[in-house]
Amino acid sequence: MAKTTRKSQVNLKRKNPTTKSNTFEFGVFNLSVPEHIQEPQDLKKIFTDYIPFGNDNLFPQYLAELKRKSSTHRSVLAQKVVFTSGAKFVCKEDNIREYIKDVNADGESLRDVFKKLADDYYTFGNSYLEGVLYDGGVNLYHLDATTVRMSKNKKEVYIHPDWNNYKSQKDKMQRIALYPNVTSSRFVLQFKDYEPTFQFYGLPDYVAALEHIAVDYEIGKWNHTKFKNGFQPSAIVEINGDMGEEEARKLVREAQKKFVGDGNNGKIMFIVKNGDTANANVQILKDDQDGSWIDLQQITDQNIITAHRWQPSLSGIVSSGKMNNTGSEIRIAYDLAMTTVVKETSEIILTGIQKVLFKEMGFDPSDLKIHYEPPVSYANDVDIKQVLTINEQRALLDEDFPMLEDGDMFVADREIIVTERDGDVTETTVEQR
């Protein structure tokens, strides 16, 4: 059965104005993030049937934009998704094994859908599974989390392909029942990362590091500008204050007239941030201070990774003073990530899918599991003499090695007893302990 909804990705355009003169170069980087992410507590003050996500109802779109801008942030998200979705799904039941190979009319496998659900869960703190019932079964689809908003009554969801232009495109709005309140052939199942005071939506782990993620993007952008134009700032002026883009432009123009003037080739970088207090911080840079940018990048990377509850070695980040991460360090980090992050998330999503398969398909998916494979093999940490028989070891070395008559035992279980000596010839017998 073909899916009746269209997936749509919202492209949010944001401007980072830059202005140049013959004697002065500067950039205004608006690093502001939503000041306070919260849900409305008094639903009587909400005049829509859906619950806005963020003050402007575009918080998911903002998070999607951050994911596209920060290399460190995107890398951590990708790693989390890869580990969570595992290598494959395994199940003893034949009917389930066949079903999970093709779970919808788009020809996607359960792992394909699961991977998208995990991606949205880590990115937005919410993911949505759509079910389409047909005679004898159900098709399972991933719903783009940026398009979904929860209803006040928690019995349905509102779906719109472009919440930026919702008011002018109300005809594109769809309402689908929230599982298990199935009222038609379609339903939606929500997975959310719990957050105190939030009743309708979850929040991602990294929400406390939003400013650091924005800084990561600006560092890369600034370095690119510097490389492209040979741009070397002589000072960085950081200004905290609640101002819009036009106010920021005006402030920079006034600073240009007052502090630079004609004939002065000094270059200043202005960073305008929204903050609770209005203050300014001036940092004078010398030509040899590129190291300060490296330090800032390292601090930013660490803050992002910490907020994700992730491990630097799994993100390709080399610790200070180390040339690389050893296999044992990666395996330790992997085990920690699996225990604290991955398995918790996979269980949340997989449990919901199992409930749908049981109720709507009549399957018993209790043994449906995800098979995980570590990024680095444990083989080097294992004594093969303890886990492989003599013949298995010989086959590992060379497939053409002849198998020994007593080769089905382990080396540790074999005992060699000298029975007779005749010149240079020694006869022995081999017994199993």
Beta strands, then each sheet from edge to edge (+ up, - down):
strand 1: 18-20
strand 2: 25-30
strand 3: 88-90
strand 4: 126-134
strand 5: 137-143
strand 6: 148-150
strand 7: 156-159
strand 8: 174-178
strand 9: 186-192
strand 10: 235-240
strand 11: 268-273
strand 12: 279-284
strand 13: 369-371
strand 14: 414-422
strand 15: 425-432
sheet 1: 1+ 2- 11- 10- 12+
sheet 2: 3+ 13-
sheet 3: 5+ 4- 9+ 8+ 7- 6+
sheet 4: 14+ 15-
end
